[in-house]
Amino acid sequence: MRKQTISLLLTLVALSVPSAYANSASATMNVSVQVIARTIVTVGQQPAAIDVTAKDIQRGYIDLPAAVAFQVRSNARNGYALQFEPVGGPFSRAQVKWGNRTAVVGADGSWLSQSYQPGTATGLLDVRLVLTAEATPGSYVWPIRFDANSL
């Protein structure tokens, strides 16, 4: 009998409490998110130094196919640019080729742009280092420095 009384009381309490949804309302809410463009470049391989020989000086340049291997990860819908710092030392300029595009990197630097590609892009840079008239044989620090920036 006690169980029946408790059960009856619980039922009466449940029926007397207004439902949590009795006075509910709905509204439309718009949410927007702006994702900040980010571009990251990782260099996988590049020479630490370059040896300049008398033959190189006589020829006036050094060709280095597939000299730099790199990866770029970007979410920039407008694409990104590889920005090259100016070259110096015994090098007057560098011709940097990525696919079918070439940047001539001199005293002012240079850049190559790339349209948006989802995921990670890999690349190889072919490099021609053009020597100055004052170049002498020796070992020199690798002159190509670059970074990637969102457009």
C-alpha positions in Angstrom: 0.0 0.0 0.0 2.8 2.4 0.8 4.3 1.8 -2.7 1.0 2.6 -4.3 0.6 5.8 -2.2 4.1 7.0 -3.1 3.5 6.2 -6.8 0.2 8.1 -6.7 1.9 11.1 -5.0 4.7 11.2 -7.6 2.2 11.0 -10.4 0.2 14.0 -9.0 3.4 16.0 -8.5 4.5 15.3 -12.0 1.1 16.4 -13.4 1.0 19.5 -11.3 4.5 20.8 -12.4 4.3 22.7 -15.7 6.2 21.1 -18.5 9.7 22.6 -19.3 8.6 23.0 -22.9 5.2 24.6 -22.2 6.4 28.1 -22.7 9.3 27.4 -25.1 10.0 29.7 -28.0 12.2 29.4 -31.1 14.3 32.0 -32.9 16.6 32.0 -35.9 20.2 32.8 -35.3 22.8 33.4 -38.0 26.4 32.5 -37.3 29.4 33.4 -39.5 33.0 32.4 -39.1 36.0 34.0 -40.8 39.0 31.7 -41.1 42.3 33.5 -41.1 44.5 32.6 -44.1 47.6 30.8 -43.1 50.4 29.5 -45.3 53.3 27.3 -44.1 56.4 26.3 -46.1 58.7 23.4 -45.1 62.0 22.9 -46.8 62.8 19.2 -47.1 66.1 19.4 -48.9 68.5 22.1 -50.1 72.2 22.5 -50.2 74.0 24.0 -47.2 76.7 25.4 -49.4 77.7 25.7 -53.1 81.2 25.1 -54.5 82.2 27.5 -57.2 84.9 26.3 -59.5 87.1 28.0 -62.2 85.0 26.3 -64.9 81.8 27.7 -63.3 83.3 31.2 -63.4 84.4 30.8 -67.0 80.8 29.6 -67.9 79.3 32.4 -65.8 76.7 30.4 -64.0 75.9 27.1 -62.1 72.9 25.0 -62.9 71.4 23.1 -60.0 68.3 21.0 -61.1 65.9 20.0 -58.3 68.1 21.9 -55.8 65.3 22.6 -53.3 62.5 20.3 -52.3 59.7 21.8 -50.3 56.1 21.5 -49.2 53.5 24.2 -48.8 50.3 23.9 -46.8 47.8 26.7 -47.2 44.2 27.5 -46.5 44.4 30.9 -48.3 41.5 31.0 -50.9 43.4 33.7 -52.8 46.5 31.6 -53.1 50.0 32.3 -51.8 53.4 33.6 -52.9 56.8 32.2 -52.5 58.9 35.2 -51.6 62.6 35.1 -52.3 65.2 37.2 -50.5 67.9 39.0 -52.4 71.0 37.0 -53.3 74.5 38.2 -52.7 78.1 37.0 -52.5 79.6 36.0 -55.8 76.1 35.6 -57.3 74.5 38.5 -59.2 71.2 36.8 -59.5 69.4 33.5 -59.3 66.9 32.1 -61.8 64.5 30.0 -59.8 62.1 27.8 -61.7 59.1 26.0 -60.2 57.1 24.1 -62.8 56.6 26.4 -65.8 57.2 29.6 -63.8 60.5 31.4 -63.3 61.5 34.1 -60.9 64.6 36.1 -61.4 66.0 36.9 -57.9 68.4 39.8 -57.8 69.2 42.6 -55.4 65.4 43.3 -54.8 64.3 39.7 -54.3 61.4 38.2 -56.2 58.3 36.0 -55.8 56.2 33.3 -57.5 52.5 33.1 -56.9 50.3 30.0 -56.7 46.5 29.8 -56.8 44.6 28.0 -54.0 45.1 24.2 -53.8 43.5 22.3 -51.0 45.9 20.1 -49.0 49.6 20.1 -49.2 51.5 21.1 -52.4 55.0 19.7 -53.0 57.6 21.3 -55.2 61.1 21.2 -56.6 63.0 24.3 -57.5 65.5 24.3 -60.3 68.1 27.0 -59.7 70.6 28.7 -62.0 73.1 30.9 -60.0 74.6 33.6 -62.2 78.0 34.6 -61.1 79.4 38.2 -60.8 82.4 39.2 -62.8 84.4 39.4 -59.5 83.5 35.8 -58.5 86.4 33.6 -57.2 86.5 29.8 -56.7 85.5 28.7 -53.3 82.7 27.4 -51.1 79.8 29.7 -50.4 76.7 29.6 -48.2 73.6 28.5 -50.1 72.2 31.9 -51.3 68.5 31.1 -51.9 66.2 32.0 -48.9 62.5 32.0 -49.2 59.2 32.0 -47.3 55.5 31.6 -48.2 52.8 34.1 -47.5 49.1 34.1 -48.0 47.7 36.5 -50.7 
